[in-house]
Each structure stands twice: as structure tokens, then as C-alpha cells.
Amino acid sequence: MIIRILTFYALVVASGVSHSVAYNLPGDSLSAGQQYVASSFSVKDWYSSGSFVGNAQREAIDDTARGFSRAHHKGYAFSSDLTYLLGVTDTLTLGMRFGYEFDKDSTKIDATIGDQVESELVSEGGTDLTVLAKLKRHAHSTWDLAVTLPICSAESVQDVCTSRPAIPKTVDQSGEAGGQGKGYYGIKLGMSSNWIGLNDQHWVAGASIAGALADEVYGNKVSAPVTFAAQFGLYNTLMARHHWSLMVDVRKMLEYTAYSEALQTEVDFGEQSHLGLTAQYHWQPFNGVQIKPFAELATRELASEKFVSNDLERHIEYTTGTLFVLGAQLSASF
């Protein structure tokens, strides 16, 4: 992290800290020749509970035979990413993002019948590369495009960036960490804006749709749900060079089918939802540089999971859970 800070400082000083167009909020874009570099780090923690149905083939009235028991899903993650953007023209901005993530995820069932699906999963490594594009619609409003490229190797778990699936730790096996590469092409298209409203209030908003092209990694189907998202928030000034923002984030993910590393089988995932509130502090220590600590608290309804184990159809159905994110971003434009 110290190396990144020194790198940003050197870039800004070398560039003479030009007074270029500000790049602070959704809807902002770069002017021709302007560059933007940002690095962020965050810590996440999540928990959800629900019900495990040991035999979903029986009639719903026969609850005892169906084997209902409590299910718990929890985990934590550390993530870091580096983003670079270049103003190609006054209306077109191009760039890329690459990250490194570690996450540990576990599922626990409060019954002996659940031993076969209980697991602890660890994934670590570089992420796939995301290519970014922003097309300026008018002042402080842009069309946004993000295309994820599956560049991570599927050959060796020793590579920095790998899509090799993790092997979960269960009662029958010790487990092995996997990579963070997803193995499929992803695309996200959206629009974002910020504007001054009544009483000189500064508002921000955005909407997007994302999806993926299903593929195979190690003979298993990998994919991601179609996701609809919308954000709306407020940006305010505390004093010179000090600002804050508050953003509401709503997401809806549709049903899809893919291989589950935790369950080691193909799973029919149900719909998911996310409602989050993010508070961010914007500090500009000098022209062209911003430090943005942030915190997010969200409620999530995880997807139900329908799968077959030991020739029995089984379900895990989650109730609303929580997600907490704490992090910071350091950025420089020059």
C-alpha cells in the first residue's frame, strides 16, 4: 500500500498537477489527454441464515421426512484493485481494472444429514481483467461499459491469476484454495449522472444491466446471473476540499444455473436481491488527488440453491442476511 501511495505522489508531482476536469462522481468523464489512476482496498464480512431441506422430493406436508434444519452462510474477504483511465477525446474515456482478492466462505448445517454439504471454501489470486469505456452524453452524464475478459490461467493453481476452481474443505476432504478468475466473458452496460438540483443540492444516480456468456472451466459450467442495478444518492460539501456522499444501491439478480464450488455439483440458483447504503468521505489534500474512505451496510437475500446429492434433490433456502464493507480509495488525475 505504501508503494502505491508513493507511486501516485510521484505521478502527480511529475505531471505538474494540471487543473484538468474533475473526476469525482458517477457521470464525470475525462478531457482529452487527461489520465486517472485509482487504487482501492476493502474488507468485507457477510452472514445469512436459512433452511436446509435434506429431501426436497417428498411432499411439503411431510416436514419430518424432508429433513428440515438450520443453515448458516458466512464469510469474509479482502480485496484490492488498480484502475487506469485515459481521456481519448473530450467525449470518450477508456481504461482497465485489475484486482487481487482473498475470500473465505463457509456453509454450516445444524444436522448430521447436512455433513455432506457443509463446506469451507477459500479462493485467492488475481482477478480477470475488466476493460472500461465511458461515452459522454452531456455535461456530467455518461454511458458506461465494462467488459470482463477471462485472462486468468486455468492450468496451474500456482499462477498469480488463475480460474482453477477451489476444492472445499469438508468432513471427507482437506480442501484446496482456488483462484479468483471466473472463466467467462462478462458485460455491464449502464448510465450515470450527477447534477445540481433545487436548493443547490448535488445529486448522483445511475442504472445498469450486467450479464455473462456461460462457459466451461475444468469441464464445469461457469456463469453469472443477469443483474439489474440502480443507485441514487447525495453529494455535499463540508468545507473546502472536504466532501461527503451517501448512496443507496439496489440490485436484483435473476435465476441461473452453474457449477457450485462449495457443493461440487451443478446448482439451480434462484433470484437474489441486494439493498445497500454507502457513506463516503471525499478529501482532496491537494489538486488532482483524492482520498476516499467508505463504509457500506447492506441487506441481502441470497439465491436459493437446488441440487442433487446422493440421488436426492436438496434445497438450501436463505432468509435476508447482512453484508458489511469497509475500505478506502486513493486516486489521482493529471
N, C-alpha and C positions, 0 to 999 in steps of 0.2 A: 504493500500500500504506500509506503514511504517513497519507493521508486517511482510510482505513478504520480504522486504529488510533485516530486522534483521534475519529472518529465513535463507535466502540464505547465509548471512555472517557467521552465526553460522555453517552451513553445511560445508562451505569451510574451515573455520578455524579448525573445528573438524577433517576434512579429511586430514589435513596437506598440502592441495593444491598440490596434486600429479601432476607430469609432465606427464600427460596422453595425448592420442591422441587428437588433437584439433577437436572440433565440432562446426564449424562456418558457413559452407556453404552447399547448396544443393549438395548431393553426399558424404558428410562426414558421417562416422559411428563411433560407439564407439568400443573400445577394450574390451576384456573380463573383466568383473567386473567393468568397468567404469560406472559412473552414470551421468545423466544430468537432471537438473531441470530448467525450464524457466517459467516466468510469463510475460504476456504482457497486455497492456491496450491501447485501441484505441477509437477515436471519429470519427464518420462518418457523412457526410452530402450529400444528393443527391437531384437532381431535374431533371425532364423530363417533356416535354410538348408533346401534340399530339392532336388528334381529337376524339371526341365522336360522334358516329353515333347512333342517337336515334331510328331509324327504319331501320335495315340493310336488311329487307325483300323486300324493294322496289328496282326498277331498279336504277342503278347508275346514270342515266341521270337526275333523278328526285331529285336533291340535296336538294331542299327546303323541300319536304315531308320527306326526310330521316333524317332531323333534325341534320345537322352538327353543332358542336360547339366546342370551345376550351376546351381541357382537361389538367389538371396540376397534376403532381405526385411529391410529395416532402416528405422529412423526415429526421430524424437524429437518431443516435444510439450510445450507449456507450457499449463497450464490454470488458471483461476481461477473461483470461483463464490461466490455470496452466497445464504445460506439464511435464511428468516424463518419462525418458528413461533409460534403463539398457542394457549394453552390455552383452548378454548371452554368446556369443562366440566372437571371433575376426571377424566373418562374419555375425552374427545375432544380431540385436538390437530390443528389444521390449519395448513398453511403452503405455501410455494412455494420453488422454487430456480431461479436463472438463472445462467448462466455465460458465460465468454468463453474460447475455445480457439484455439491455433495448433498445427498439426501438419504435419510434412513426412515423407513416406513414399516409399520408393523400392524398385523391384524390378529386379534385375540378373540377366541370364542369361549364363553363360560360354560362349557360342557365337554365331556370326553369325546363326544361324536365330532366335535369341531377340531380335534387334534390334526385331522387330515387336511384342513385348510388353513390352520394357523401358520403364520409365517413372519419372518423378519427380513426385510429387503434393503440392500444397500447399493446405491448407484453413485458413481463419481467419475468426473472427467470433463473434457471439453465438450461444448455443445455444437450442434450443427451451425453452419454459417447462415446468417439472415441478411439478405440484400434489401436495402431500403430505398424508397423513392417518394418524394413529395412534390406535387404539382400545385403551384399557387393558383387558387381560384380568383381571389382578390385580396385586398389587404387583410392579413391575419385570418385567412381561411384557406385550407389546403385539402386536396385529395391525397390520401396516404396509401401506400402499397408496401407490403412486406412479403418477401418470398424466401422461405426457408429451404436451403439446399442440403441434402443428406451427404455431407462430405466426410463424415466420420467413418473410419475403417470398421469393417465387420470381421476382420481377420484375426486380430490379436487384442486381448484384454490389456496388454501392456502399452498399447498406443495411448497418447495423450487424449486423443479424440476417437472414441470407439462406439459403435452401435451394438456391441455384443450384449445380449440380454443378461440380466443378473439371475443368479440361481438363489432362491430364497433359503434362509435357514429355517428348518422345520424339525419336527421330532425325528425324522428319518434321515436328514442330511445336514451337513455343516454349513452349506451355502457358499456363494462366491459373488463378490461385487461385480456389477456390470457397468457399462458406460452410459453417458448422457445423450448420445446420438440417437435420434428417433428412427432413422432409416426410411423416411418418406418425405416427399415434397409437400410443403405447406404453403398456403397463400392466405393473406389477410388484406382486405380492401376496406378502406374507411374514409371518413371525412371529419375534420376537426376545425374548430373556430374559437376565437376569443374576441370579445367586443366590449365596448363601454355602453352601459345601459342607463336607465334613469338614476338620478342621484349620483352620477359618476361612478357607479359600481362596475367593476371589471368582472365579466362572466366568461367562463370557459365551457365548452361542450364538444362532444364527439360521438360518433357511432361507427360500428364496423361489423363485418361478417368475415368469418375465417373458416377454413376447411383444409382437408388434406387428401392427397392421392394415395389410396391404400397400396401397400407393397408387401414384400416378404423379406424377413431377416431371419436367417438360420431356419428357413422353412416355416416360419410362423407369420401369420398375418399381423401387420402393424398398421395403425390408422389413428385418427383423431376425430372427435365429433365436430359437426358443423356448429359454430359458436356465434351467437348474436350478442353484441355488447353495446352499451351506451354509457356515457359519462357526462356528468353535469356538475359544475362547481363554481366557486367564487375565489377571486384573486384580489388581495387587498394589501395596502401599503401601511407599514407600521411607522417607518421613518425613512430617510434617505438610505438607500442600499439595503434595506431590510423589509421583507415582504412575507406574507403567508398565503397559503391556499388551502381550500377544503374541497374535496372532490367525492362525489357519490358514483360508484361503479356498479352497474347491473349487468349480469351475464346470464345467458340461457344456452345450455348445450343439449343438442338433440341425441337421440339414441344412436348407437353404433355397435359394431361387432369387431373385436380384435383379441389378440393373444394377451393374456394377463401374466406378467412375470411372477406376481405373488402367488397366483393359483396354478400356474404352469399348465394352462389349458386355454382354449378359446372361450371367450365370455361375451354374452349379450349384455351390454351396458345400457341402463335406462337413461332418462333425462337427468340433467344436473342443473343447478342454479347457484348463483353467487351474488351476494349483496354486500358491498364493502364501502367503508368510509375511510378516506386517506387524508391525513393532515400533513402539510409540508411547509417547512420554513425555508425561505429563499434569502441567502445572504450573499451580497456581492462585495467582497473585500476590496476589489479594485476593478477597473473597467475590463470587461471581457471574461471575468472569472466568477463562477457561482459555486457555492457550497449549499447543498440541499438535504438536510436530514429529514426523514419522513417516517410516518408510522401508519399502518393500516389495520383496522379491525373489521373482520368480515364474518358473516354467517354463510354457511354453505350447505347445500343438500347434495351429498354425493350420489353418484349413479348407483342404482340397484344393480346387482350382479347375478346373472343367471348362468349356470354352468352345470356340467355333468361330471360327477366324481364317483368312482366305484360303481358305475352303471346306474347311479341315482341322480335325478335332477335336483339341484340345490340352489338356494337363493340366499343372498345377503342384501337386506333392505335397510338403508340408513335413514335416520332422522336428521334434523338440522344440526350441523356441527359448527365449530368456530375455526377461524384462521387468524393468526396474528403475525404481522410483518413489521420489522424494524430495520431501517437501513439509512444510507446516505449516498449522495451523488456529488461528484466533483466534475465540473465542466469548464471548458474554455473555448471561446470563439475568437477567431483572429483572421 
